[in-house]
Amino acid sequence: MTVPDITLMFTGDLVLDVPDADYWLSGIASALRTADVAIGHLEVPHTLSVHAMAGDVPAPGAPPENLASLKRAGFTAVTLAGNHIADCGPEGIADTRAGLERVGVLHTGAGKDLNEAARPVIIERSGRRIALLSYNLVGPEIAWAGEGRAGCNYLRVETADGSAIAPAAALERFNDHQRLAEDIAAVEADLVVVALHKGIVHTPARLAPYERPAAQAAIDAGADIVIGHHPHIARGIEIYKGKPIFHGLGNGCVVTHALSPGQDNPARAAWVERRKALFGFEPDPEYTLAPFHPEAVNALIGKVVWRADGQLETGFLPVFIEPPGRPVLATGERAQAVTRYIADITVRAGLPVLDFTAGAREVAVA
């Protein structure tokens, strides 16, 4: 019997806390529905809980009904291990997991304790098994799951002096190799995808010192594909030992009022102003639902074709974020501009130079 090829697609962060989620996802849904497996990162809890976690800038819970739009848009699974999934406490995590299960979207990365949060999800296609693991590398530690404590799955990254309690931009040293290796070795699958919530937010091109070591450690331990998200701006692509690493996919679909001026939450209001000083940019006023760095309009859907002989063919679909925050598949000159941008930030990040060959709707990477 002939084993068919399997196409996998990956998006970055998903924040859907405004009405009509189907519309906001519609600009990329046509592509996602063509994939055999489509995976995104769900950034915030979908819950009616008003609990706000102390110690970070809390994201509000998104409408539970918006989870059904993920299924309709073509998502097979989402990762949950990130710095905001615990913002509405244990109830927010439980509500999100239950909502995803209700609509038929698989998930991994958060749970009522570390055992549940660390449990990988297995996706079966054409007799082959794909394992998906999800880790948060940027804190805050209060959001990490533990024994009897709800939260997200995590890998420890430290500053130069050994502290893990620091702004993400100060984190330098990845040292959780053993746990990562043990997790990957324990899965029974033909293909292993590892999602890492990592990086420095709102900053073009730059990779933190720990990012490549962490991603490469996953490949060394047996992962086949590594995907990254968190900075809300795209990062470069690396091929390591023949395996793709998407260091940052940019925003998958982020539409929220929680980052705009005029917040009624003091912590979020303070962050809106502090972010301008920290990262040196003024958001484009047209992007009311996605007030990010001007270069964040460039994003991508990662694509990997898993051939019948086991070979992986890497590429991406250029995505443009149009005002006020809706992602759309880029075409023509706009697609060429996004492709040039991804090639440029790959070089600027100090990654090995790759060949980006643009086709009609997607880009091959070699």
N, C-alpha and C positions, 0 to 999 in steps of 0.2 A: 504494500500500500504506500502511495506517495505521501510524504509528510509535507503539508503546505507551509509556506512562509507565514510568519506572524509579524504584523506591524504594531509597534508600540509608539504612543505619543505621550508627551509630558508637558504640562504647563506649570508656571510658577504659582505665586500666592493667589488665593481666591478669598475675597472679602465681599460678601453679598448682603449688605445690611440696609438696602433700599428696596422699594417695591419693584415688581416686574423683572425679576431675575432672568426670566427667559429672554427678554429683550437684550439685557446687558451681555448675556452669553451668546447671543445669536450670531455675532460676527465671527466667532471661532467654532461654533458648534458643527457647522457643515464639515469641517475637517476632522474634528474629534470623532464624529459618527462613522467615518471611514476606517478608523483604527480598529484592530482586533482588541487592543487594550489601551485605554486612555486613563492617565493618572494625573491628578492635580494635588496641590497642597491647600487644605482648608485652614485658613489662618485664625479664625475666631470661632468661639462657640455659637451654636444656633440654639437659643434658649430664651425663655421668658424670665429667667432668673435675673434679678437686679443686683445680686451680690457683686461687689467689686474687690478683686484681690489687692491687698496692700503690697507695696514694694515695687510697683512698676506703673507705667501709664496704662490704665486698664482700657481695653476695648469693650464697647457695649455688646451685648448679645445680639446676634443677627436673627431675623425672623425664622422660626423653625420651618415654615412652609417653603422657604427658598431652597431647601435641600432637594426637593423634588425636581427643581430645575437642573441640578447637576446630572441627574439620571437622564432627563430629556435631552440635555446637551451632549450626551455620549460618554460621560465619565463612568469608567468601570470601578475605580477605587480612588480614595483620597488618603493622603498622609496627614497626620494630626500633630506630630511632635514639633512644637514651635513655641515661641515665647508668649503667645497670647491665648492658647487654647484653654488655659486654666483661669483666665481672667474672671470668669463668672463662677468660680469655685467648683467643687465636686458635682454639684447639680448641673452646671453648664456642660461639663464633660459627659455626664450620664445622658442628658437630654440630646446632645449631639450624636452620640453613638446610637442611641435608640432611634433617632430620626433618620440617620443614614441606613440603619438596618430596615427600617420601615419602607423606605423608597428603593432599596435594593442596590445601594452603593457600598462597596466593601471599604474597610478602613483599618488603619493600624497607626499606633504611635501615642495613644492616650488611653487612660483607663482608671479604674478605681484603685489600682495599686500598680507597682512596677511590673509585676508578672503579667498583668493584663495589658499594660501600655507597651511592653516590649514584644508582645506576641506578634509574629509576622502574619501577613495574610497571604494565602496561596490562591493563585488564579490559574485555572486550568483552561487550556486552549488546544484543540486538536491533539489531545493525548500528551501534551507537554505541560509541565508545571513551572509557573513563574512565582517566585517568592518576592514579596515587597516588605522592606524594613524601613522604619522611619525614626530619625534621631534629631533632637534639638541640641545644638552646640553653643548657643549664645545666651543661655540663662533665661530668666532669672532662676536662681536655685530654688526659690520658694515654689516654683511651678513644676519642679521635677517630681515625678512619682517616686514613691518609696514603699516600704513594707507597711501596709495599712493606710497609705496616703495617696489620694488621687492626684494625678498630674500627667506629665508627658514623659515619654522615653527620652533618654539623653546620653550624650557622651561628654566626658569632662575635658574641657580645654582650660588652660591656666595662663596667667600672666607670667612674665619673666621671673617674678619673685615667688611664684607658686600659688597665687591666690586665684580662685575661680569666681570670686565675688567682685566683679569689676565691669565697667562698660565693655560691650562686645568689641569695640575698636581696640581695646588694650589687650585682648586675648591673643596669645602668641603660640603656645606650645600644646600640641595634641599629644596626650599620653594615655589614651584609653584603648590602646591597640589590642590588649588581651581580651577585653570584653567584646569588642567589635569582632575579633576573629572567632571567638567562641560562638557568638550569635550566628554568624554566617555559616560556620561549620555545622551548626545544629539543624539547619533547614534542609529539608529533602525536596530539592527542586532542580530543574534543568537549567534555569536562568535565574539569577539573583539581581534584583534592583535595590539599591540603597539610596534613600533620600536623606539629605543632610540639610538641616536648617542652619545656615552658617553665613558668615561674612559681615561686612561693614555697610551699614545702611546709607542710602542717599549719596553715595560717593562713586563717581565713574571709574570703571576699569580696575581699580585697586583690589588685590586679594590680600587678606590678612596672612601673616606668616604661617598660621596653622592650617590653612585651607587645603593647599595641595597635599601636605602630608596626610591629612585626614582622609581625603578622597582617594589618594593612592594606597593608603593602608586598607581601605575597603576592597580595592581591586586585588591587592596582594593577598588578602584573606579569602578571595574567591568570588567577590562580586563581579558581575558582568557589565553593569551600567550604574553610574552614579549621577544623581540629579541634585542640583542645589537651588535653594530659594532663601528668601529673607531680606536681601538688601533693597527690594523694591526698585531695582535698576538692573539691567542685564549684565552678565559677566561673560568672560571668554569660554572657549571650548578647548578641551584637551583630549588627545588620544594617548592613553597610557597602556603599554603592553597590549595594544590592539583593542582596548576597551574604551568606550566613550565616557568622558566626564563633562557634564554640562554644569559649569561652576555656578551659574545663576541664570534662570530662565526669565527673569524680569517679572512683571505683574501678569498673572494669568488673567484675572478679571478682578480688579479692586474698585469697587464703587461704594463709597461711604461718606457720611457727613462728619465722622468722628475726627477727621484730620483737618477740617476747615476752620477758619476763624469763627468766633461767636459761640464757642462751646459753653454749655452750662455746667460741665464737669471741670472743676478747678485744675485737676492734674492734666486733663487733655488740653485745656486752654493754655496752660503754661508750656506744654510740649510744643504746641503750634508755634509759639514765639521762640522758644529755646532752639528748636530745630533750625530756624533761619540763621541764628548766630553760630550754631555748631557746624553747619554744612555749607553755609555761604551761598544760598540761593533763595530767590523769591519765587514761589510757585506761580505758574501762568494762571491768571484769574479765570481763564476759560475752563480750566480743569477743576471745577468745583467739587467733583466727586473723587478726584485722584490728584491731589495737590503735591506732586512729587517733583524730583529734580527734572529740569527740562529735557535731559537725555533719556529719561524713563519712558518717553513715548516709543522707544525702540524695545521690542520684546520678541520672543520667539516661542514656537512650539517645537520642542525637541522631538526628533523622529528617529527610531531605530527599527530597521527591518531585520528580523531574526530569521535567517535563511534555514532551509531544511538541513543543510550540512553543518549548521552551527555557527556559520559566519555572521558577523554583525555589520550592517551597513548603516552608517551614521549620516544624519542630515538634520535640517530644521526648516520650518515654515516661518518666513518673516511675518511679524505681527506689528501693526501700528496702533497705538492707543489714541483714539480720536476724542476730542472734547465731548462731554465733560469727563470721560473716563472709560469709554467703551472700546474694548479690543476688537480689531478687525484684521482679517487676513490681508496682508499687503500685496499689491500687484504693481506692475510697471515700474516707474522710476522710484516710487516709494519703497517697493520691495528691494530694489537695488541699493537704496540709501540705507535701509536697515541691515542688509547684508554687509555693506561696507563698514557700517558701524561695528557689527559683531567681529568682523575681521580685524578692525583697528583696535578694539579693546582687548582682543586676544593677544595681540602683539604688545600693547601697552602694559598688560599685566605680567609680561615676562614669560608667557607660555610659548611652547614650541610653535613655529609658524605652520599653518595648515593651508591646504588648498580648498578654497571655497568656490565651488562650481555652481553657478546659479542656473536653474532650469526655469520652466514656465511659472511654476507656483512654489517650488521648494528649492533648497540649496543642499547639495551633496558636500560632505566634509570628509577629507582624507588627508 
